[in-house]
Amino acid sequence: MPVLQPLATFTAMSISFLCFLAIAASGTCRNAMASTAEFQDALAKAARTSTLTAPGARPFHLKLSAADTGGNSSEFKAELELWWAAPDKWRRELKSPVFTQTAVQDGTRYSETNSSDYLPFWLHELIQESVDPIPEAQLKDVDVDWSKSGCGKWETEYSKDAEKISGYNSVCFNSNGTAREIFTQPLGVVFADYKSFSGKEVARSLTVWPGGRSEVKAKVTLLEPLKPDDLLFSIPLTTVFHRACDFSLFLKAPCNRTQKPTASPPGRSSTIFPLPASSVST
């Protein structure tokens, strides 16, 4: 019998250790779930606070000017103007050395005129993040490490054959609930200089990185209530052409390039086609 006592003691210690591991693991799971819940709450609050184009939002007129902070790349300049009356009624004019666009939606009808068939992603970032900055749908399923400083961080692993690389993502918030920065593939933007407009807090300064060493800073130069003018959203009946390829659309599906324009001014193409009644575009 004395020989069995050390074995019994060892067995009891093993069971106790396993119980400790189970409790620690359950605590870790609870902490992870709590972190993810806090992060999702922060995302939702930031979206409510800063999204200008949500259904029921007040109509607005916005102007934005962007340029390379180093002044070395003339291609990274842009002027954006947006007249927004509702999710299905708006007009956007974008001018830059690399891409120019006029896009109009009026109910279920949409028109688009482009200087080329490719919208650079850094321009897409400025268009999107100036009025609808929080990618809630894209980030709804991520598991994050939530810090007391108001940042959610996580790692994304990419693999091809035997090769694996990791991407590091972070979304950080200000103390008032607005977004400070979003770095998650493929998006990278820093927000600053928030000011109030129609019950929202809107960043008047945005910084994006188009590639290489270039850094583009955009300033909202005008944000005012929209003056009613239905002529802004009128769409003429013209030949139907193909739509420009937005880089962001490649994340979902390749652009359809099978439809060829039959007539348009040199270097330009235009599009008119119906949209579903429930369509929301920005």
C-alpha positions in Angstrom: 0.0 0.0 0.0 2.7 2.6 0.7 4.0 2.0 -2.8 0.7 3.1 -4.3 0.6 6.4 -2.3 3.1 8.3 -4.6 1.2 7.1 -7.7 -2.1 8.4 -6.2 -0.5 11.7 -5.4 0.9 12.0 -8.9 -2.5 11.2 -10.4 -4.2 13.8 -8.2 -1.6 16.4 -9.2 -2.1 15.5 -12.9 -5.8 15.9 -12.7 -5.4 19.2 -10.9 -3.0 20.4 -13.6 -5.4 19.4 -16.3 -8.2 21.2 -14.5 -6.0 24.3 -14.3 -5.3 24.2 -18.0 -9.1 23.8 -18.8 -9.9 26.8 -16.6 -7.1 28.9 -18.1 -8.3 28.0 -21.6 -11.9 28.8 -20.9 -10.7 32.1 -19.4 -8.7 32.8 -22.6 -11.7 32.0 -24.7 -13.9 34.4 -22.7 -11.3 37.1 -23.0 -11.0 36.6 -26.7 -14.8 36.7 -27.2 -15.0 39.8 -25.0 -12.2 41.5 -27.1 -14.0 40.7 -30.3 -17.3 42.0 -28.9 -15.7 45.2 -27.8 -14.1 45.7 -31.2 -17.4 45.1 -33.0 -19.1 47.6 -30.7 -16.4 50.1 -31.5 -16.8 49.6 -35.2 -20.5 50.1 -35.0 -20.1 53.2 -33.0 -17.6 54.7 -35.4 -19.9 53.9 -38.3 -22.8 55.6 -36.6 -20.7 58.6 -35.8 -19.0 59.3 -39.1 -20.9 57.7 -42.0 -22.3 60.5 -44.2 -24.1 58.2 -46.7 -26.2 56.1 -44.5 -30.0 55.8 -45.3 -31.8 58.8 -43.8 -28.6 60.9 -43.5 -28.9 64.6 -44.4 -28.0 65.5 -48.0 -24.6 67.2 -48.4 -22.1 68.7 -50.8 -18.5 67.8 -50.3 -15.2 68.8 -52.0 -11.9 67.1 -51.4 -8.4 68.0 -52.6 -5.5 65.5 -52.5 -1.8 65.6 -53.3 1.5 63.8 -52.7 3.0 65.2 -49.4 6.5 65.0 -50.9 5.5 66.9 -54.0 7.5 64.5 -56.1 4.7 62.6 -57.9 2.4 64.7 -60.0 0.3 61.7 -60.8 -0.9 61.5 -57.1 -3.2 64.5 -57.2 -6.9 64.6 -57.2 -10.0 66.8 -56.9 -13.2 65.1 -55.8 -16.7 66.7 -55.6 -19.8 64.9 -54.4 -23.4 65.9 -54.3 -25.4 63.4 -52.2 -29.1 63.5 -51.8 -29.8 59.9 -50.9 -28.2 56.5 -51.3 -29.9 56.2 -54.7 -29.5 59.8 -55.7 -26.0 61.4 -56.0 -23.4 62.8 -58.4 -19.6 62.4 -58.2 -17.0 64.2 -60.2 -13.3 63.0 -59.8 -10.4 64.7 -61.6 -6.8 63.5 -61.5 -3.9 63.1 -63.9 -4.4 59.3 -64.0 -8.2 59.0 -63.9 -11.2 61.3 -64.4 -14.8 60.3 -63.8 -18.3 61.7 -63.7 -20.8 59.2 -62.1 -24.5 59.9 -61.5 -27.2 57.8 -59.9 -30.9 58.7 -60.0 -33.1 56.1 -58.6 -32.6 52.8 -60.6 -30.6 54.5 -63.4 -26.8 55.0 -63.3 -24.5 56.8 -65.6 -20.7 56.8 -65.6 -18.1 58.6 -67.8 -14.4 57.7 -67.5 -11.1 58.8 -68.9 -9.9 55.2 -68.8 -11.2 51.8 -67.8 -9.2 51.5 -64.5 -9.8 53.3 -61.2 -6.6 53.2 -59.1 -7.2 51.9 -55.6 -5.9 54.9 -53.8 -8.6 57.0 -55.5 -11.2 54.5 -54.5 -9.9 54.8 -50.9 -10.4 58.6 -50.9 -13.9 58.3 -52.5 -15.0 55.7 -50.0 -13.3 56.7 -46.8 -14.3 60.4 -47.0 -18.0 59.5 -46.7 -18.3 55.9 -45.5 -15.1 55.2 -43.5 -15.8 52.0 -41.6 -15.8 48.6 -43.5 -18.1 46.9 -41.0 -19.0 44.0 -43.3 -15.4 43.3 -44.2 -14.4 43.1 -40.5 -17.4 41.4 -38.9 -15.8 38.0 -38.5 -12.3 38.9 -37.4 -10.9 37.8 -34.0 -8.9 40.6 -32.5 -6.7 41.4 -29.6 -8.3 44.5 -28.0 -6.1 46.9 -26.2 -7.0 49.6 -23.6 -5.6 52.2 -26.0 -8.6 51.5 -28.3 -6.9 49.4 -30.9 -8.0 46.0 -32.3 -5.1 44.0 -33.8 -5.0 40.7 -35.6 -2.9 38.6 -37.9 -3.9 37.2 -41.3 -2.0 34.3 -42.9 -1.7 33.9 -46.6 -0.3 30.7 -48.2 0.6 29.4 -51.6 1.9 25.9 -51.9 4.5 25.6 -49.2 5.1 29.3 -48.7 3.3 31.2 -46.0 3.3 34.9 -45.1 1.5 36.9 -42.4 -0.2 40.2 -42.7 -0.7 42.4 -39.6 -3.9 44.4 -39.3 -5.0 47.1 -36.9 -7.9 49.4 -36.4 -7.6 52.2 -33.8 -10.2 54.5 -32.4 -10.1 58.0 -30.8 -11.6 58.5 -27.3 -14.8 60.0 -28.8 -15.4 56.8 -30.8 -14.2 58.0 -34.2 -11.7 56.0 -36.2 -8.1 57.1 -36.0 -6.5 54.6 -38.5 -7.5 51.5 -40.4 -4.8 49.2 -41.7 -6.3 46.0 -43.0 -5.6 44.4 -46.5 -6.0 46.1 -48.8 -7.1 49.3 -47.0 -4.7 51.7 -45.3 -5.9 55.1 -44.2 -5.3 57.6 -41.3 -8.0 60.0 -40.3 -7.5 63.4 -38.5 -9.0 66.8 -37.9 -12.5 65.7 -37.1 -15.2 68.4 -37.2 -19.0 68.2 -36.7 -21.5 68.3 -39.5 -25.2 67.5 -39.3 -24.8 65.5 -36.2 -21.8 63.5 -37.5 -18.1 63.7 -36.8 -16.3 63.9 -40.1 -12.5 63.6 -40.7 -11.3 66.6 -42.7 -7.9 65.1 -43.3 -7.2 61.6 -44.7 -3.8 60.0 -45.6 -3.3 57.1 -47.9 -0.3 55.3 -49.5 -0.7 54.6 -53.2 2.6 52.7 -53.4 6.4 53.0 -53.2 7.4 55.9 -51.0 4.5 58.1 -52.0 2.1 59.4 -49.3 -1.1 61.2 -50.3 -2.9 63.6 -48.0 -6.4 64.7 -48.7 -8.2 67.6 -47.2 -12.0 68.2 -47.2 -12.1 71.8 -48.4 -15.9 72.1 -48.3 -18.7 70.2 -46.5 -22.1 71.9 -46.6 -25.8 71.1 -46.7 -26.9 70.2 -50.3 -28.9 72.9 -52.1 -31.8 71.2 -54.0 -31.1 71.0 -57.7 -32.5 68.0 -59.6 -30.6 69.0 -62.7 -27.4 67.7 -61.0 -28.8 64.1 -61.1 -30.2 64.2 -64.6 -29.1 61.3 -66.9 -29.2 61.8 -70.7 -30.3 58.9 -72.9 -27.1 57.9 -74.8 -25.4 54.8 -76.0 -24.8 52.1 -73.3 -21.0 51.4 -72.8 -19.0 49.3 -70.4 -18.3 50.4 -66.9 -14.8 51.2 -65.6 -13.0 48.6 -63.6 -12.6 49.6 -60.0 -9.7 47.8 -58.4 -11.8 47.0 -55.3 -14.2 45.1 -57.4 -11.5 42.5 -58.3 -11.7 41.5 -54.6 -15.2 40.2 -55.3 -15.2 39.3 -59.0 -13.3 40.2 -62.2 -14.7 43.1 -64.2 -16.7 42.2 -67.3 -14.7 43.5 -70.2 -16.7 41.7 -72.9 -18.9 44.7 -73.8 -17.1 47.0 -76.2 -18.0 50.7 -76.7 -19.4 51.5 -80.2 -18.9 55.3 -80.1 -17.3 57.8 -77.6 -15.0 60.7 -77.6 -11.2 59.8 -77.7 -10.0 58.5 -74.4 -13.4 58.4 -72.8 -16.2 55.9 -72.2 -19.6 56.3 -70.7 -22.1 53.9 -69.1 -25.8 54.0 -68.5 -27.6 51.0 -67.0 -30.4 50.2 -64.5 -29.7 49.4 -60.9 -31.9 47.5 -58.4 -34.3 49.7 -56.4 -32.4 48.8 -53.2 -29.0 49.6 -54.6 -26.7 51.7 -52.3 -23.6 53.2 -54.0 -21.0 55.7 -52.8 
